[in-house]
């Protein structure tokens, strides 16, 4: 792949070369959040912006790609779901549109990886366990995003500080750390563990370039590190979300009450989305079979996309679901993407300067052992 920029120093890492970006900072492909505007803003700021393509229709994805291309000539990525019905068509779109990076939340198969790489794209899946990193590395992916338990949305139980060194030691490809990052100190710490950069979701969501309304952002800003919960209530797979809205209700209710709330939400979201009941039921049955879910979880899982959309885009924090990393409790402002990236890089430089010993002063030159006489210096007066 052609390198679009060059640089030196500890903050110019392998992913800068691999992606062709200025800084080792990745904005993750968050559903309903990482739209074309946020992606373009991050990319223009020198990081890697990624469009959340999994939640878009094919035509919406095509329009989003065109939007970013019209606003920057720098590389950006698109996040896809490997098991989408039209994944082959979407891969073809990325290839034809000249997208540089293909990102996946669920690992693509070997055929998909090969097709993308043959077309010159960089393939970067997200993983949550060492064995998953080893598996996709053997399949030929170019890098991996490693998300620890502090991360938002679907997440595992192992914290980033333990998972990251495991993966770095297990694979030779670039590793990008995710889960708990929001500033320059975090970037330096990730590099110290052996990562080649950081990926952030919640921090980029809480910028002025994200599509999330200010009212919803204010809810996030009001939360502490203890105001998140990892729940199975959405689709049977652990997800970290805010203690608010639907999740707060479901986590605090039991038995029949939970089922009743889930059913009421299902009806509300079906009306809002217009999705046929037959499709919701079919998807729910598939989830029940593949994840061994209970019926209440099936009802919730079938409506999971609308749960997120209702909160993040429609501002219905009372009935929606708000994915978040635990780092939300450390964020207290809403900068632009450019301001955020610049701040992180400046902070990282300052941390590195503080950790780098000052050079020792140069030694004083030694005097000649001979003592010059006045006659040697001035000559004789005769």
N, C-alpha and C positions, 0 to 999 in steps of 0.2 A: 504494500500500500504506500502511496506517495506521502512523504512527510511534508506537511504544510508549514512547519515552523521548526526552528532549532533553538537550543538554549543549553545552559550549563547550570551546575549547582544542584544541591540536594532536593530542591523543590521542582526540578525538571526531571520527571521520572519516566519510566518505560511507557506509562499510559499516555503521556504527552506525545511521545513519538508514535505509539500505536494508533491513537485516535487522531493525531494531528491537531491537538489543542494546546493552548498556552499554559493552562494550569491543571493540576491533578485533582480537579473537583468535578464530580458528576451529580447532576440533578436527576433523581430517579423518575421512572415512568409511573407516576401515581394516577390511578384511575379517577377521571373527572377533575383532576387537578393539573396534571402536566399537559396542558393544552398547547396549541401552537404558539401562543403569545409568550407563555412562560419559557417554553423551549427556545424560542428565538432570543429572548432576553438573556438567558443563561449562556447560550452559545456566543452571542455578541460580547458578553462579559469575559470570555476566555475559557469558560468551563465547557463541559459536555452536557448539552440539553438533550432530553429524551422525550419524545411524544408518547403519551399513553395511548397506544393504538388499540389495545384489547377491548376498550369500552366504546370504540367508535365504529360506525358502519364503514363499509368499504369506501363509499363516496366521501364520508366525513374524513377518513384517514387521508385520502388523496388530496382533499382540500387543505388539510392541516400541513401536509408535506409541502405543498405549493406555497402556503403562507410563509413557512420558515425559509424556504429557498429564496423567496422574493425579498427577504429582509437580511439575509446574511449569506456569505459564500463560504462560511466555516463549516466544518463537519458537525453533524448532529445525528442522533439515533432515534429509532422507533422501537417501542416495546410491544411485543406480540405475545399471544398465548398459543403455545405450540399445538394445542388440541382444538383450536377453532375450526369450525366446519369449512371455512374458506381460507385456511392458512396458506395453501399453495398459491392461491390468487394474490394474497397479501405479500407473500415473499416475492412474487413476480413484480408487484408494484414497487417494492423497495428497490429491487434491482434496476428496473426501468427508470425510476426517479432519481437514481444516483445517490440514495441514502448510503452513508458510510458505515453505520453501526447498527446491528440488529441485537436488541436486548430481549431477554426472555425471563419471565417470572418462574415459569415451569420449564424445565430443561427441554430443548428441542431434541429430536432424534438424530441419529447419525446421518440419515439421508438429507434432512433439512439443513444440518450443519454443513454438509458437503456442498449442497447446492448454493448456499449463501457464500461460502468461502471461494468456490469456483468463480463466482461473480465478483470477487474482490471485496466483499463485505467483511467486517470484523464482527465476530459472534461472541456475545457476552451474556451468559445466563447468571441468574442469582441463585445462590445455594445457601443452605443452612446447616450443613454437616460436612465433616472432612471427607467421608466416603462419597458424597455427592460431587465434591470438587474433583476427587480422583477419577470418578467415572466420566465426567464431562471433559476433563483434561485429556483422558485417553481417547475420547471421541474427536478431539481436534479443535475445541473451542480456543479462542485467542486469549481470553481473560475471564475471571469470575468476580462477581460481586458477592462478598461474604457478609451476610447479615446476622448479627448476634441477637440475643433475646430482647435487648433494649429497643429493637426496631419496631416500627409500626406495621399494621396489617398482619398478614400471615408471618409468623415468626416461630422460632424454636425456643428451647429452654436454656441453651448454653450462652452465657454472656459473650459479648464481642471480645473482651480481653482474654478469654480462654479459647474461643473458636478461631480467632484470627491467627495466632501463632501456630495452631495445629495445621491450618490450611497452608500457610506460607511454607511450612516445613515439608508439606506433602506434595506440592506441585511446583513446577518450574515456570509456569505462565504468570503474568501479572495478576496480582490480587488487589481488589478494591474493597476497602473496609466500609461497612455500613452498620448503623445501629448505635446511636448515642453521640453522633458528631454534629457540631454546630459552630466551631470556631477554629482559629489557627493552632491552638494548643492541641486540639484533637487531631488535626492533620499531622502535626509533628509526631504525636504519639503513635499514630498509625504507621508512619514511615519508620519509626523506631522498631516496631514489631516486624517490619519487613514488607509491609504493604506498599503499593505504588500510588496510592491516592485514597480519597474518601468519596463516598456517595451519601447524599442527604435527601430525605424526603420532607419531613416535617419542617425543617429549617427553610427550604425553598417554598413550601406551601405558605409559610408565614412571611411572604414578601409582597410588595405592592404589585408585582407582576402576575401573581397567581389569580385564578378566576374566583377564588373563594371570597365571599362577601366580607366586609369589614365586621359586621355583626357576628359572624361565625368565627372570624379570627379573634375577636375579643373574647369569645368563649374559651378558645385555646389559650390565650394569653393569661386568663384568670386561673389556669390549672397549675398544680404543683407536680413534682415527680411522683407523688403518691396518688394522683388522680387518674391513673390509667389502670386497665384491667386486661388480662389475657383471658379471652372467653372462647367457649365452644358454641355459643348460642347462635352464631351467624350461619356457619355452614359446616359445623362439626370438626373443623380444623382450627387449631389455636390462632387467634388474632388479637393483637394489642390495639385497644381502642380507648377513647375517653369514657370515663364514668359519667355518662350523660344520656339523655334521650331514651331511646328504646332499650339500649343495653342496661342502663341504670334500672329501668323498670323490670327487665327480665332477670337480672342478677339478684334483685331484691324480692322477687316473687317465687312461688313454688307450685309444683304440681299442676292442677287444673288451671290456676290463675295464669301461669306461664303460657299454657296452650291457648287460652282465650286471648291473651295479649298478642301472641304470634298470629292467630287467625285474624284478629281485627286489623293488624298491620298488613297482613297479606291482602286482605280485601281493599284496604286503602291504597296500597301500592299498585295493585292490579288496575284499579280505576285510573290512577295517575299515569301509569305507563302505557296502558292500552294493550299490554301483552295478553294474548289469548290464554284462557285458563288451561287449555289443552297443552300449550307449550310449557307453562309453569309446572303443571303436573308431571309432564314427561321428564323435564329437567330434574324435578324433585325426586322422582323414582330412580333416576340414574344416580343421583347423589346418595340416596339411601342405600343403594346396592354397593356403590364403590367405596363409601366411607362408613358404612354400617351406622347410619344415622337413625335417631328416633323420629317420629312423625313431626314433633314440634320443630326439630332442627331442619327437617325437610321443608316445612312451610317457610321457615326463615331463610334457608339457603336459596330457595327458588326466587326470593325477592331481594337477595343481597345487593345486586347492582342498584336497585332503586332505593334501598336503605342508605347507601352511600350518596347517591345523587341527591336525594331529598335533603340531606343535611348540608352537604358541601356546596351544591349549586343552588338549590332552592331555599336554603336558609332554614329548613324545618328541623332545627336541632332538637325539637321536642319528640319527634317520631323517627328521626334518622339515626345513622350510625357514623361516628367520626373516628376514622383510623388515625393513630398517632404513635410516634415514638415516645419513649419515656422522657426523652430530652425536652419535651414540651415544657416541662417545669423550669427549664433554664433559659427560656427564650422570653424576652420582654420588649421586643420592638418589631417593627415591620419595615425593614429597609427595602430598597429595590434590589433586584438580583445583582446588578453591577456593583452597588454599594456593599452587598454581602460578600461577593467574591473578592473584591478589593480589600475589605476588612480582614477576611480570613488570611489572605496572602501576606498582608502587612503584619498581622499578629504572628504568623508562622515565622516570618523573617526575624521578628523581634525575639521570639523564643529561641531560635537557632543562634542568634547573636549572644543571647544570655548564656547559652550552654557551651558556646565556643570559647575556650580560654584565650585571653588577650596575648598577643605575641610578646615574648620576652624582650626587654630592651637590648639594643645592640651593645656589646662590650666596649669599654673604653680602649682606644688604641694603646698598646704598650710603648713606653718610652725606650729610646735607644739606651743601652747600658753605658755607653760612653758619655762622659760629661764634656760638653764643648767648652773650651776655654774662651775667654774674651777675645784672645788673639785669633782663634779659629773663626769666630763670628764676625768680628769687626775689622780684623787685620791689624797690623802694627801701626803705630803712630809715627815711627821713625822715617 
